[in-house]
């Protein structure tokens, strides 16, 4: 998968949308709530695997990112934007599967601006 966006465009959107730190993501991925969402409903779901890749990307210098990492960053941006555009639940966003799924992808919609950056 190759994005039509430049690396600078991807980088800027990534900085806005992936609003959890590597340690926040690692801590989150250890929780039962993280494991409760996703396509497989277990520790190996697509979102949780993505979360592990996001941690590695966030710990890599921009100049050292591989083409595969740039492609994954574009995929993460697309996922967050699509998920945010669907809107979250009207009540109890904090413990919603919608939020948990986004957090597996490195985005906590309860942080400042939340999904507003994705629009």
C-alpha positions in Angstrom: 0.0 0.0 0.0 1.5 3.3 -1.0 -0.1 6.6 0.0 -0.6 9.4 -2.4 0.4 11.8 0.3 4.0 13.1 0.8 6.0 12.0 3.8 5.6 15.6 5.2 1.8 15.4 4.9 1.7 12.0 6.6 4.1 13.1 9.3 2.0 16.2 10.1 -1.3 14.2 10.3 0.4 11.5 12.3 1.6 14.1 14.8 -2.0 15.5 15.2 -3.8 12.1 15.3 -1.6 9.7 17.1 -2.0 11.5 20.5 -0.8 8.8 22.8 2.9 8.3 23.8 4.7 5.0 23.3 4.5 4.2 27.0 0.7 5.1 27.1 0.1 2.8 24.2 2.2 0.0 25.8 0.4 0.3 29.1 -3.0 0.4 27.3 -2.2 -2.7 25.2 -1.7 -4.7 28.5 -5.3 -4.0 29.7 -8.3 -6.3 29.4 -10.2 -3.4 27.9 -7.7 -3.2 25.0 -8.0 -7.0 24.5 -11.8 -6.8 24.5 -12.1 -5.0 21.1 -11.0 -5.7 17.6 -11.5 -8.2 14.9 -10.4 -11.2 16.9 -11.3 -10.1 20.4 -8.0 -11.2 21.7 -4.4 -10.2 22.1 -3.6 -10.6 18.4 -6.3 -8.4 16.9 -5.4 -6.1 14.0 -5.7 -3.0 16.2 -3.4 -4.3 18.9 -0.8 -5.4 16.4 -1.0 -1.9 14.9 -0.6 -0.5 18.3 2.7 -2.4 18.8 3.9 -1.1 15.3 2.9 2.5 16.3 5.1 2.2 19.4 8.1 1.2 17.3 7.4 4.0 14.8 7.1 6.6 17.5 10.5 5.5 18.8 12.1 5.8 15.4 13.6 9.1 14.1 11.7 10.5 11.1 14.8 10.2 8.9 15.1 6.5 9.8 11.5 5.4 9.0 11.2 2.6 6.4 8.8 2.6 3.5 6.7 0.0 5.3 6.5 2.3 8.4 5.4 5.2 6.2 2.7 3.0 4.7 1.6 1.9 8.1 1.4 5.5 9.3 -0.8 6.4 6.4 -3.0 3.4 7.2 -3.3 4.5 10.9 -4.3 8.0 9.8 -7.0 6.6 7.6 -8.3 4.3 10.3 -8.5 7.1 12.9 -10.2 9.5 10.5 -12.8 6.9 9.4 -13.4 5.8 13.0 -13.7 9.4 14.3 -16.1 10.4 11.4 -18.5 7.6 12.5 -18.8 9.5 15.8 -18.7 7.9 19.2 -21.5 6.9 21.5 -23.8 9.5 22.9 -23.1 8.4 26.5 -20.3 6.8 28.4 -17.6 7.5 25.8 -14.9 6.8 28.4 -15.6 3.1 28.6 -16.9 2.6 25.1 -15.6 0.0 22.6 -15.4 2.9 20.1 -12.8 4.6 22.3 -11.0 1.4 23.2 -10.6 0.6 19.5 -9.2 4.0 18.7 -6.8 3.7 21.6 -5.4 0.5 20.2 -4.5 2.6 17.1 -2.8 5.3 19.3 -5.6 7.8 19.5 -7.5 8.7 22.7 -10.6 10.7 21.7 -10.9 12.1 25.2 -7.6 14.0 25.0 -7.6 17.6 23.9 -9.4 18.2 20.6 -10.1 14.4 20.4 -11.5 13.6 17.0 -11.6 17.2 16.0 -8.1 16.8 14.5 -9.4 14.0 12.3 -12.0 16.1 10.5 
